[in-house]
Amino acid sequence: MEIRYINSHQDIVEKDDTILVLGYFDGLHRGHKVLFDKAREIAKKENLAVVVLTFNESPELVFSRFSPELLQHITYAEKRYEKFAEYGVERLYLIDFTSSLSMVSSDDFISHYIGCLKAKHVVVGFDYKFGHNRTDSDYLARNFAGNVYTIPEVTEDHVKISSTRIRKLIQDGNISKANQLLGYELSTRGIVVHGDARGRTIGFPTANLTPIDRTFLPADGVYVTDIIINGKRFRSMTSLGKNMTFGGKELRLEVNIFSFNDDIYGEFVEIIWLDRIRSMTKFDGIENLVEQLEVDRETALNWKKDSQPI
């Protein structure tokens, strides 16, 4: 897949007809995937390239009072690009959503952006809005010379699959459900740094991670995880919280890696979040903590995709 960064429609270069998918795809969840399934179906029949125009950051940065969450993503950029390619996208156009872009009228967006992208067909979600006028796919269908395919909402448990819903599940620690709606496993990348080294003294050595991406972290707790180190995947359990038993005040991301004893300080690794075992607890003493960690380890070792943690 080719990635093209543009500042305006004048930077777009397309020679042949395309099928264009439009939207802001943070997370690229199962609801989004349906759009790309439709685009690939049409592309295969008509021998067209699937093209996407989307934004680097949330358009809400332009419209809403700033909060740090507006700069966070469900999935880091490189993984989103991998999913676009997996879903059949040949060219991905990325543009910053700015005040200037927000003032482009719906008609100008159709003529300048959709036109320059040589779209013969356009695929959008049922709730897609575009242009300064905030018009919908019905307006697009009436004013665009090609075909418009509006994909109905995709639901799970009678509720729409959406990025908002998935973010809430992540922040609540309901990782298994978040992964189910995503259609793949949530992950966090980080660099291994030195911590307090307490885990080693109680038989549970941990790799301490500093996250490197602006992605949402789950709620505080202990999780079943896998960790990818130099391309190899190991089962692990991960603690995310403030180490209340030891009076900790800073958020720590600590991974106990099973069947692994190497020093990996400075390594870039990826945590694959699988399920929550329990919330963070302040224990009366180290013995009680160790007893619980033994139970947590067995839960993590025995965890399977469709199982529930103890």
C-alpha positions, -999 to 999 in steps of 0.1 A, spaced: 0 0 0 12 35 -8 8 63 17 5 98 4 6 129 27 -12 158 13 -20 195 23 -48 200 -1 -66 186 -32 -38 201 -53 -14 174 -40 -36 145 -52 -24 125 -82 -47 99 -97 -48 90 -133 -74 62 -134 -109 57 -119 -109 45 -83 -133 34 -56 -130 58 -27 -137 51 9 -143 81 31 -143 85 69 -122 89 101 -110 54 109 -96 54 144 -92 18 154 -104 3 121 -130 -19 139 -155 -44 125 -179 -16 117 -153 0 95 -143 -33 79 -177 -37 63 -170 -5 42 -138 -20 29 -154 -54 22 -179 -36 0 -151 -15 -17 -131 -47 -25 -161 -64 -39 -167 -36 -64 -130 -31 -71 -126 -68 -80 -156 -67 -104 -144 -35 -122 -106 -38 -117 -104 -5 -97 -80 6 -71 -94 11 -36 -83 45 -23 -89 61 11 -89 98 21 -88 102 59 -72 123 87 -41 120 108 -59 132 139 -95 135 151 -116 164 135 -128 170 171 -96 189 177 -109 217 155 -144 218 170 -141 210 207 -124 224 238 -90 206 240 -85 176 263 -56 152 261 -79 124 251 -85 141 218 -49 133 208 -51 96 218 -59 68 195 -73 32 198 -46 19 176 -12 34 168 -6 48 133 16 20 119 -9 -6 129 -38 13 113 -18 14 81 -13 -23 83 -50 -28 87 -58 -5 57 -35 -27 36 -50 -59 49 -85 -45 40 -74 -40 4 -65 -3 2 -39 4 -25 -34 41 -18 -40 59 15 -42 97 14 -36 114 48 -45 151 54 -46 172 86 -81 183 95 -77 220 101 -99 251 104 -92 258 67 -103 223 57 -134 225 79 -145 255 59 -145 237 25 -181 235 13 -198 202 5 -199 210 -32 -162 220 -33 -153 188 -14 -171 168 -41 -155 187 -70 -120 192 -56 -113 162 -34 -136 134 -47 -131 147 -82 -92 148 -80 -93 113 -65 -110 101 -98 -137 83 -78 -161 63 -99 -177 49 -67 -177 62 -31 -183 41 0 -193 57 33 -209 48 66 -245 56 74 -235 84 97 -209 100 74 -209 138 73 -187 160 51 -180 196 42 -187 228 61 -224 222 55 -222 189 74 -242 172 46 -247 134 45 -245 106 20 -279 114 5 -266 148 -5 -235 132 -19 -256 108 -40 -276 137 -54 -246 158 -63 -219 133 -73 -218 119 -108 -207 84 -97 -223 58 -74 -225 62 -36 -228 31 -14 -240 39 22 -232 11 45 -257 5 74 -246 4 110 -230 -28 123 -242 -39 157 -231 -63 184 -256 -71 212 -280 -47 194 -257 -18 200 -237 0 173 -200 -9 170 -182 24 172 -149 39 182 -166 56 211 -180 23 224 -146 6 221 -128 35 239 -152 31 268 -146 -6 270 -108 -1 270 -111 25 297 -133 2 318 -108 -26 314 -132 -48 293 -104 -58 269 -120 -91 257 -151 -72 245 -130 -44 230 -110 -70 210 -142 -87 199 -156 -54 185 -122 -44 170 -118 -78 152 -82 -80 163 -62 -76 195 -55 -42 212 -18 -35 217 5 -10 233 41 -4 222 67 6 247 104 8 255 118 -13 284 132 9 312 146 3 347 120 2 376 123 -5 413 133 -42 407 109 -54 435 94 -81 413 127 -99 411 130 -101 448 96 -118 452 100 -142 423 80 -122 397 106 -102 377 90 -77 355 99 -56 324 89 -20 331 75 -2 300 72 34 290 46 36 262 58 53 231 25 60 213 -6 82 220 -29 52 225 -55 45 252 -44 23 280 -68 0 298 -81 6 333 -58 -1 362 -56 -39 369 -38 -71 362 -42 -85 327 -35 -116 306 -12 -104 279 12 -116 253 44 -96 246 63 -94 213 100 -92 217 122 -91 185 94 -107 166 87 -135 191 55 -138 211 55 -148 248 26 -153 272 28 -128 301 7 -110 327 8 -73 330 1 -50 359 -11 -15 352 -14 8 382 4 25 411 17 -4 431 -6 4 461 9 -24 482 43 -6 481 28 29 484 34 37 448 22 71 434 32 69 397 14 48 371 35 18 362 32 -7 333 50 -39 344 51 -72 325 59 -105 340 71 -126 310 68 -164 313 96 -187 302 119 -157 295 150 -146 315 169 -122 292 177 -86 301 159 -64 275 165 -29 287 162 -4 259 142 -28 237 111 -18 219 83 -43 226 46 -46 221 20 -57 247 -10 -76 233 -39 -71 257 -60 -103 260 -82 -101 291 -85 -86 325 -78 -109 355 -86 -85 383 -86 -49 395 -56 -35 414 -56 -43 451 -36 -31 481 -24 -62 500 -17 -64 537 18 -78 531 42 -94 506 30 -129 514 -6 -122 504 6 -104 473 28 -134 462 -1 -158 468 -24 -137 446 3 -134 419 6 -172 418 -31 -174 411 -28 -147 385 0 -165 368 -20 -197 366 -50 -178 351 -27 -162 325 -10 -195 316 -43 -213 312 -62 -185 294 -77 -192 260 -95 -169 237 -130 -179 247 -123 -185 284 -131 -162 313 -104 -153 339 -108 -167 374 
